[in-house]
Amino acid sequence: METLLREMEDFAALHHVPIINERGRQAFLQVVQEARPQRVLEIGTAIGYSSLLMAMHGAEDIEITTLELSDERIRTAQGYIDRSAYAGRIRIIGGDAAENLTKLQLTGQKFDFVFIDAAKGQYVDYFHKIQPMLADNATILADNVLFRGYVKGDVPTPRRFKTIVKRLREYIGLVSQPPFVTEILENGDGLAVTRRVL
């Protein structure tokens, strides 16, 4: 598996595919290892790198449903997943994430771990859509919530990023209200670890 993961890291660097970066990876793995998730929903597959990391460090009977918009990335991810030991445990659903989340709600599935790493401006919408699908003990992990240092602090936000930064601030506000408790890990580009307190 380590050889496959290194190959994926090289591919991502060469083709400018955003995968969870080295600084954020250890924090990401620590959260996964603590949660030991069984039923995972991932929003944003990219090339399947984080799917495989979760499969390796989650529960033995882990099942991952991962959503990806890009057909090209789905093909790449499926190729890597098929070469791994977890091919039967990871299912990729192609198409618009918001639409697919609405469809998933109808299935009645419950997830004990959700990883959000897709369009930053849609995090608030994703959060609303996943709530009916959360198991009681669910953990929600969202990547890039500090977005290049613009979300917290006094750095002026370039105009082209203003909407994204505004929406990420809104997301952090939402996941910081009861019954949710959120910790922001400043590793990498910021990981928000959200748990529901019942």
N, C-alpha and C positions, 0 to 999 in steps of 0.2 A: 504493500500500500504506500509506503514512504516514497518509493520510486515513482509511482503513479502521481502522487501529490506534487512531487518536485517537477514532474513533466507538466502538470497543470499550471504550476506557478510560473514556469518558463513561458508557457503558451500565453498566459495572461499578461505577462510583462511585454512579450513581443507584439501582441495584438491589442494592447491597451484595453484589456478587459478588466473592469473593477472587481477584484475579489477582496475578501477581508484581509487587510494589510498586516504586516508582521507585528506591528506594535499592538494592534487590536486583537490579534489572533489568540494570544495567551489568555486575555480576559474573556474572550468568547468561549474558549475551551473550558475555562474554569466554571463559567455559568452552566454550560452544557453538562459538565461532569457532576456538578452539584445537583442539577435537576434530574439527571438520568431519564430523559423523556422517553415515552413509549409512542405517543401519537403526535407527530410534528407537522405543522403547516409552515411552509416557507413561501414568502412572497418575494420573488426575484431569484431565479435559479442561476442566471449567468451560465457558467460552464460546469456547474455542479460541484464546485469546490467545497462550499460550506455544507452542502447536502452530505457529502462523503465524510466531512469532519464530524458532523452530528451523528451520522450512522456509526462511525467508529467509537464515539465516546458516549452515546446514549445507552438506553436499555438494550438488552440482548434481543428482545423481540420488537425493536423499534420499527415503525412504519412512517415514511415521510411522504407527504404530498407537497409538491413544489410547483409554483406557478411561474411561467415565463412567457413574455410577449414575443420575443424574437425567434423565428423559425430556425435561423442559422445557429443561434446559441443553443436551442433545444437539441439540434443534431449533434453539436459538439459535446454538450453535456451528456446526452444519451450514450455517445461513444465511450466517454470516460466511465460512466456508471456501469455500462455493460462489461467493462474490463475489471471491475472491482468485485469484491465479495458480497456487495450489497445490492446487486442488480434487481433482485426480487423484492427489495424493501423500499425502493424509491420510485415514485410515480410522478412523472412530469405532466402537467396540464398546460397546454398552449393557449394563448389568447390574452385578452385584456384581463388584468388581475381583478379589477373592480367587478366586472361581469361574472367572472368565475367564482369570486367570493359569494356573490348573491346566489349562484347555482349551488355552491357547497352548503350554504345555509339550509337549503331544502332537503339535503340528505340526512340531516340530523346528526352528523358526525361531531364528535367532541375532540378537541386537541388540548394536550397538556403543555405544549410548547409551541410558540409562534415566533418565527424569525422574520422580521421585516427588513428588507434590503432592496428596495425597488425605487420607483419615482418618489423623490423626497417630498414633492408638493402634494402627494396623495396620502401621506401617512395618517392624517386625521380621518380621511374617508375609510382607509383600511381598518383603522382602529374601531370605528363604529361598526363596520361590517363583520369583524371577527368576534365581537363580544358575545353574540348568541352561541358561538361555537366553542367557547372556552370551558374547559373542565374546571372544577372547583379550585384545584391547586395549580392552575396554569401560570406559566412564566411567559412573558412577552419580551423579546429582545429586539431592539431596533437599532440599526447601525447608522452611522454618519449624522447623528442628531445635533452635533455641534458644528457641522458643516464649515470646515476650514477656519474655525475660530470666530465666525460671524454671529453665531447664535447667542453666545455668552460673551460678555466683555464689551469694550468700547471701540472695537475696530469698525470703521465705517463700512457698510455693506454696499458693494457695487450695485448699480441699478438692476442689472440683469439677474441678480440673485435675491432681490428684495422679497419677492413673493415666496420663494422657497424658505428663506430665513423666517419670514412671518409665520408660515404654516408649521415649520418645525418648532417654533416657540409655542404655537398653539397646541401642538401635539404634546410637548413636555408639560404644558399646563393641564391638559386633559388627564394624562397618566399620573399626575401628581395629586389628584383629588380622590377622596374615598369613593369606592372601597379599594382603590389602587394605591400602592406605594411604589415609588420609583427611585432608583439610584442611578446617577449618571457617572459612568466610568470614562475618564478622559483619555483613555488609551486610544491610539489611532485617531479616528475622526469623531469619537464619542459614541459610546454604547449606552443606551437606556435600558436598564433592567427593571421590568415592571412585574409586580406580583399583586394578586388580588388578596386582600385580607378579609376573611369572612367572619 
